[in-house]
Amino acid sequence: MQPRDLSAHAEYRAGRGIEEVARELGRDPAEFVVLSSNENPFGPSPAAVEAIREHAARVNGYPKAAHADLTAAIADRWDVAPAQVWLANGGDGAIDYLSRAMLEPGDAVSVPEPGFAYYGMSARYHHGEVATYGLSEAEDFEQTADTVLADYDGERIVYLTSPHNPTGSRFSLDAVEAVADGTGQDALVVVDEAYAEFAAGESAISLVDRRDDVAVIRTFSKAYGLAGLRLGYAVVPEAWADAYARVNTPFAAGELSCRAGIAALDDDEHVERTVEAARWAREYMYDRLEAPTWESHGNFVLAEVGDAAAATEELQRRGVIVRDCTSFGLPACVRITCGTEDETRLAVRELNEVLARREVAE
Ligand SMILES: Cc1ncc(COP(=O)(O)O)c(C=O)c1O
């Protein structure tokens, strides 16, 4: 007995965690600073932690009220109907629900290259095909409607990542609309706003009201610091929002995730602190890194360091874990998450030393 043929399915490789790296190097996790997975350097929203404690004794029951209450709170936040909010197991889970709802076997999705791997993976699990549109390094990974439409060939879902992982570039709302106007009648434009709290400007959720062909993905993993809970959602047009009931996994988000999400939504202080720190760290990296960087609207900065695998390894030895972007098709780049001030300063200092030593060696 064997699973079906999965040879065309790429494995998802997350940024490396502290325990994993420390164990491999025989060192104490406390010696490392992890800036590889765009996690929140200040931890979870304290209000969310409190809510988890408070509700821990209730996990014997299914999360009926909690699910409904979080859905209502998110709907209220965005001024949409609760039915338009598709709660999910992270933004990743929301991508899966959209695949389930949209894709017939053989339908294709269009994804950015470089880009977030899970769009294509989810499409393949759902018997779909994957096409790409290219973001050009020579054009600073600029994201315009033309970039997407030039390669559009009738795909059913078009993924736009704004801000984009790993480059930090973004789409204007006009560009999102132009993509939606320029793609087929049956095409859904999905705007992945996993990092939107870190960017200035309006969410594409404002488009969902007046169009039936735009949906938006958001997550609690980044600005709210709840990556470990796996909580995200899609906001979809009212016209087909009822599809959720036919495609979701029952109780898509757990009791503690929902309770934490409700509390985190009101914890403006934590989000503001996180966003401010990311803005500071981005500027600090642009100014101080002795390597070319790209303007980022997320909580990370992409830097060109030559041999990214070697730089990542050397940095790791020095206690700083960043993301080698080779798997994104950018073997000369690393992505550095915005840390606390101390973490960011340390990462910049160590990376500059790694680069300086390499220059001397050459
Ligand atoms: C662009 C993008 N979208 C979606 C996600 C999914 O996040 P999560 O499943 O943790 O909500 C990530 C995670 O890093 C991401 O970078």
The ligand as a Tripos MOL2 file, in Angstrom:
@<TRIPOS>MOLECULE
LIG
   16    16     1     0     0
SMALL
NO_CHARGES

@<TRIPOS>ATOM
      1 C1          2.6280   35.3530    2.6550 C.3       1 LIG1
      2 C2          2.1250   34.4340    3.6970 C.ar      1 LIG1
      3 N1          0.8560   34.0530    3.6590 N.ar      1 LIG1
      4 C3          0.3460   33.2270    4.5630 C.ar      1 LIG1
      5 C4          1.1200   32.7510    5.5930 C.ar      1 LIG1
      6 C5          0.4820   31.7790    6.5270 C.3       1 LIG1
      7 O1          0.5150   32.1400    7.8140 O.3       1 LIG1
      8 P1         -0.2950   31.3590    8.9180 P.3       1 LIG1
      9 O2         -0.7370   30.0450    8.3420 O.co2     1 LIG1
     10 O3          0.6420   31.2180   10.0460 O.co2     1 LIG1
     11 O4         -1.4700   32.2330    9.2280 O.co2     1 LIG1
     12 C6          2.4520   33.1170    5.6870 C.ar      1 LIG1
     13 C7          3.3080   32.5870    6.7620 C.2       1 LIG1
     14 O5          4.4410   32.8620    6.9340 O.2       1 LIG1
     15 C8          2.9730   33.9840    4.7150 C.ar      1 LIG1
     16 O6          4.2530   34.3700    4.7340 O.3       1 LIG1
@<TRIPOS>BOND
     1     1     2 1
     2     2     3 ar
     3     2    15 ar
     4     3     4 ar
     5     4     5 ar
     6     5     6 1
     7     5    12 ar
     8     6     7 1
     9     7     8 1
    10     8     9 2
    11     8    10 1
    12     8    11 1
    13    12    13 1
    14    12    15 ar
    15    13    14 2
    16    15    16 1
@<TRIPOS>SUBSTRUCTURE
     1 LIG1         1 GROUP 0 **** ****
